[in-house]
Structures are given as structure tokens and as C-alpha cells.
Amino acid sequence: MTATLIDARAVRGRRITLHGYASLDHALHGIVTAVDNEHPVLRIRLDGHRSNIVVRADSPDLTYLDEVTEVPDLPMGRFLPTAENLRGSVYDGITVCDFDDDDLAVLTDNRDQAATAVSAHLRESWGVEDDEVIRDHVRDLTDRWAYFAWEPEDAEHAWQMHWCEPGDDMAVHIHYLPAL
């Protein structure tokens, strides 16, 4: 078996362009955050994203740019959540976020908007069609305050939600639905 040699330009901090990622028809820009010579792959953080992706070092979709710079630190600590950074679903402008244990957080302080968004989410994402079942779940929505905090990159989850009191730093008024 022959070892694959990694391009000498594949170094931490090298700016790159990635073509064809996620079936997109446009190039994405990013930075090499780590080089794994053993496998041979690169960890790349795309601009505007927090998480790394793994790309084969010999991928024809990868273009090495001339610029080599410091890899910026990942943001840590509390942040104000958006649909994009929570990878949530949006219904009429209201973000609904699923947790691994099937709890839901709805980013609104308006109960009617939360109920409408949860109803749509249960229908579209969970396949629930029974209006009575949906009404029962909507009744369980609770009004809560929470803050969201980034975790280290290698943590099991990119972020965590923590209960808090109104007025706490970066507290967000949400509606919460325990596991279905």
C-alpha cells in the first residue's frame, strides 16, 4: 500500500476554497485548522461557521490559497441564539430547536407564536397529523428563561442551553416543550 503524500501547502492557518461542498454551486472559503498526515485529511472551518469539517487532503474540490494566518479562536461562553447557530427550523419567523432527547425550545416569548410554530414543527418534522395530539403537546409548553453557551470544539454538542432568571447575562425568553 502506498502512502498518500499531503500537499506541502496543507498547513494549519492556510486559507482555502472548497468547491461543490454540500451540493452547493458556489465555492466556500475557510481555513485549515488541523492536518492529519496519518489518514490524510484536513480539518477545515468554513467562514461564518463554528464547526470544522473533514476533507480529504487530495480532494479535487479543494484549492489552497496563498494566505497563511493565525487560526482564530472559537467563540466560547454565552451567545444569543439564531436559527442558524442552533440548526433549528423556522416557522413564520419563529425558531424551533430539537434536542437529542426530543425536548423542544421555541425562541419566542409569545405563547401563541410558540404554539403555532410547535404545531407546524410536529406536523412537518415529526409527522404528527392528529390535531388532538398536537393540542395536548402544545398545552405542555412552558414559559422559561434560558441562556445558550458554546462548548469546546470537541465536546459532544456545539452548545448547551441552561435555565436562568430574567435579567441574567444574555437571557432569552423561550417556550419549552419537554420530550414528547
C-alpha positions as CSV (number, residue, x, y, z in Angstrom):
1,M,0.0,0.0,0.0
2,T,1.4,3.4,-0.9
3,A,1.1,6.3,1.4
4,T,-0.7,9.4,0.2
5,L,1.5,12.4,0.4
6,I,-0.2,15.6,1.6
7,D,0.4,18.7,-0.4
8,A,3.1,20.8,1.3
9,R,0.7,23.7,1.2
10,A,-1.7,21.9,3.6
11,V,-0.7,23.7,6.8
12,R,-2.6,25.0,9.8
13,G,-3.8,28.5,9.0
14,R,-3.8,28.1,5.2
15,R,-6.8,29.8,3.6
16,I,-8.7,27.6,1.2
17,T,-11.6,27.5,-1.2
18,L,-13.9,24.5,-1.3
19,H,-16.0,23.7,-4.4
20,G,-19.0,21.5,-4.5
21,Y,-19.5,21.2,-0.8
22,A,-23.0,20.1,0.3
23,S,-24.0,20.2,-3.4
24,L,-23.7,23.9,-3.5
25,D,-23.0,25.5,-6.8
26,H,-20.7,28.1,-5.4
27,A,-17.3,28.0,-3.7
28,L,-16.9,28.3,0.1
29,H,-13.9,29.9,1.8
30,G,-12.3,28.7,5.0
31,I,-9.2,27.9,6.9
32,V,-7.2,24.8,7.7
33,T,-7.4,24.2,11.4
34,A,-5.6,20.9,11.6
35,V,-3.7,18.4,9.3
36,D,-3.9,14.7,9.9
37,N,-1.0,13.2,8.0
38,E,-1.9,9.6,9.0
39,H,-5.3,9.5,7.3
40,P,-4.6,12.0,5.2
41,V,-7.3,14.6,5.9
42,L,-7.7,18.2,6.8
43,R,-10.0,19.8,9.3
44,I,-11.4,23.0,7.8
45,R,-13.5,25.7,9.4
46,L,-15.6,27.4,6.8
47,D,-16.0,31.1,7.1
48,G,-19.1,32.0,9.2
49,H,-19.2,28.6,10.8
50,R,-18.1,27.4,14.1
51,S,-17.5,23.7,13.5
52,N,-14.9,22.0,11.4
53,I,-15.5,19.7,8.5
54,V,-13.1,16.9,7.4
55,V,-11.9,17.0,3.9
56,R,-9.5,14.6,2.1
57,A,-6.3,16.4,1.6
58,D,-6.2,15.3,-2.1
59,S,-9.8,16.4,-2.8
60,P,-10.1,17.9,-6.3
61,D,-12.6,20.3,-4.8
62,L,-10.0,21.9,-2.5
63,T,-8.0,24.9,-3.6
64,Y,-5.1,26.1,-1.5
65,L,-4.8,29.9,-1.4
66,D,-1.6,31.8,-0.8
67,E,-2.6,33.4,2.6
68,V,-1.5,31.7,5.8
69,T,-2.6,33.3,9.0
70,E,-3.4,32.5,12.6
71,V,-6.4,30.3,13.2
72,P,-8.9,32.4,15.1
73,D,-10.1,31.0,18.5
74,L,-13.6,29.6,18.5
75,P,-16.1,31.7,20.3
76,M,-16.8,30.4,23.8
77,G,-19.3,31.2,26.5
78,R,-22.8,32.7,26.2
79,F,-24.3,33.8,22.9
80,L,-27.6,35.0,21.5
81,P,-29.1,32.1,19.6
82,T,-30.3,32.2,16.0
83,A,-31.9,29.5,13.8
84,E,-28.6,29.1,12.0
85,N,-26.3,28.6,15.0
86,L,-28.8,26.3,16.7
87,R,-29.6,24.5,13.4
88,G,-33.2,25.0,14.2
89,S,-36.3,25.0,12.0
90,V,-38.1,28.3,11.3
91,Y,-41.9,28.6,11.1
92,D,-43.3,32.1,10.4
93,G,-40.1,33.6,11.7
94,I,-40.0,31.6,14.9
95,T,-37.1,29.2,15.6
96,V,-37.8,25.7,17.0
97,C,-34.9,23.7,18.1
98,D,-34.9,19.9,18.7
99,F,-32.7,18.5,21.4
100,D,-31.2,14.9,21.3
101,D,-33.7,13.8,24.0
102,D,-36.6,15.2,21.9
103,D,-37.2,18.3,24.0
104,L,-38.1,21.4,22.0
105,A,-37.1,25.1,22.6
106,V,-39.0,27.8,20.9
107,L,-37.3,31.1,20.6
108,T,-40.2,33.5,21.4
109,D,-41.8,35.0,24.4
110,N,-45.2,34.9,22.7
111,R,-47.2,31.8,23.6
112,D,-49.5,31.9,20.6
113,Q,-46.5,32.2,18.2
114,A,-44.8,29.3,20.1
115,A,-47.9,27.1,19.8
116,T,-48.2,27.8,16.1
117,A,-44.5,27.0,15.5
118,V,-44.6,23.8,17.6
119,S,-47.8,22.7,15.8
120,A,-46.1,23.2,12.4
121,H,-42.9,21.5,13.6
122,L,-44.7,18.5,14.9
123,R,-46.5,18.1,11.6
124,E,-43.5,18.7,9.3
125,S,-40.6,17.3,11.3
126,W,-42.3,14.5,13.3
127,G,-45.1,13.6,11.0
128,V,-47.8,14.1,13.7
129,E,-51.2,14.6,12.0
130,D,-53.6,14.2,14.8
131,D,-54.8,17.7,15.9
132,E,-55.8,16.4,19.4
133,V,-52.3,15.0,20.0
134,I,-50.8,18.3,18.8
135,R,-53.1,20.3,21.1
136,D,-52.1,18.0,24.1
137,H,-48.4,18.8,23.4
138,V,-49.0,22.5,22.9
139,R,-50.6,22.5,26.4
140,D,-47.3,21.3,27.8
141,L,-45.4,24.4,26.6
142,T,-43.8,26.2,29.5
143,D,-42.6,29.8,29.6
144,R,-38.9,29.8,30.6
145,W,-35.8,31.9,30.6
146,A,-32.5,30.3,29.3
147,Y,-29.1,31.2,28.2
148,F,-27.1,29.4,25.5
149,A,-23.4,28.8,25.7
150,W,-20.8,27.5,23.3
151,E,-19.0,24.3,24.3
152,P,-15.4,23.4,23.3
153,E,-15.0,22.2,19.7
154,D,-14.5,18.5,20.7
155,A,-17.5,18.4,23.1
156,E,-20.4,16.2,22.3
157,H,-22.6,19.2,21.4
158,A,-21.6,22.6,20.0
159,W,-23.7,24.4,22.6
160,Q,-25.8,23.9,25.7
161,M,-28.9,25.6,27.0
162,H,-29.1,26.4,30.7
163,W,-32.1,27.7,32.7
164,C,-31.7,31.1,34.2
165,E,-33.6,34.1,35.6
166,P,-34.8,37.2,33.7
167,G,-32.0,39.7,33.6
168,D,-29.2,37.2,33.6
169,D,-26.5,37.9,31.1
170,M,-27.8,37.0,27.6
171,A,-31.0,35.5,29.0
172,V,-33.5,34.6,26.3
173,H,-37.3,34.3,26.9
174,I,-38.3,31.0,25.4
175,H,-41.1,28.4,25.4
176,Y,-40.0,24.9,26.3
177,L,-41.7,21.6,25.5
178,P,-40.4,18.5,27.4
179,A,-39.7,15.3,25.5
180,L,-42.8,14.0,23.7
